[in-house]
Amino acid sequence: VCPSQGTLAYPARVTFLSTVSWSNLIHYLGLSHRLLALNFIIVSLSKKSAWSSAQVKVTDTDFDGVEVRVFEGSPKPGEPLKRSVVYIHGGGWALASAKIRYYDELCAAVAEELNAVVVSIEYRLVPKVYFPAQINDVVRATKYFLQPEVLHKYSVDPDRIGISGDSAGGNLAAALGQQISQDANLKNKLKVQALIYPVLQALDFNTPSYQQNVNSPILPRYVMVKYWVDYLKGNYDFVEAMTVNNHTSLDVEEAVALRARLNWTALLPPSVTKNYKPVVQTAGNARIIQEIPELLDARSAPLIADQEVLQQLPKTYILTCEHDVLRDDGLMYAKRLESAGVEVTLDHFEDGFHGCMIFTSWPTNFSVGIRTRNSYIKWLDQNL
């Protein structure tokens, strides 16, 4: 990946495209689902066992039936209780794992540098399960962890717990935060949430960042739309119509009111909107929302949650990258949270690209990856 432009360098691009081509061939031959085949290759190439070091103890276990990898940093002198982060990996709700090298190294770094306990959730993936199973997994595991006896087992301070995630994991973390904050039965609440280039809405695939990065090799628009269709178990025939916002046209009444909650002409500054124009169809395809009503569900699209829900959320960190179709999802969520009275830190990287924060070790140890990770950990250290 070229850090300055957010594009795949030749060797990495060849490897990525070869992996996708093999998975598509396997799918075409009827040997396996495309996503199962692709994820098998990804995990096989980079899976890492639960290996502990002198600084961080790593164990695989389960929380209420949900697999987790737990990273326990060394106790901090004078602090018998540790702070903690529940982490949710990205991958379009269908790919990657808490056990692959990139996420293992990230969580180990957070645990070591913060002397913290990091719980990385191995939630179930598409196509074995679909929305809302992924959310149910992360909610179930987090609620289990928040039990006083479990926090005591890991020596965690109940007043210093945060949640975090990147990309689709950022989506699940945002949905998790909204559910936890509204659960009156939970004694222990969250202190912070940290969202890394999160996916937050599926109503408008023509925000300025979607238009600007429509053909980004890391995450082009059509791939993001397909991830949404896969996640919500929709029909691939809808993908083309969704890319031009036919699913949220003016004649789709259910979508009109919610579209107002992500009116980017009002939520984004002129430096971002530039000369881009909103794509709002007069007449579209009402069948899409009829068959995939989950597109308008705040559990899948946290950006469209009610103002009353947003008001209850904890202090928030949102990292966005210029070369990313999801940039404006994060920018709009930051604006909505600020309007709801939530303290927000928006951390934008002009040379950042989608997924860059996990590229911090050879041969993909990019400057922007190291800088985004350091900035993220620094914020957690200062606020958790």
Beta strands, then each sheet from edge to edge (+ up, - down):
strand 1: 56-63
strand 2: 66-73
strand 3: 82-88
strand 4: 117-121
strand 5: 156-166
strand 6: 192-196
strand 7: 315-323
strand 8: 344-353
sheet 1: 1+ 2- 4+ 3+ 5+ 6+ 7+ 8+
end
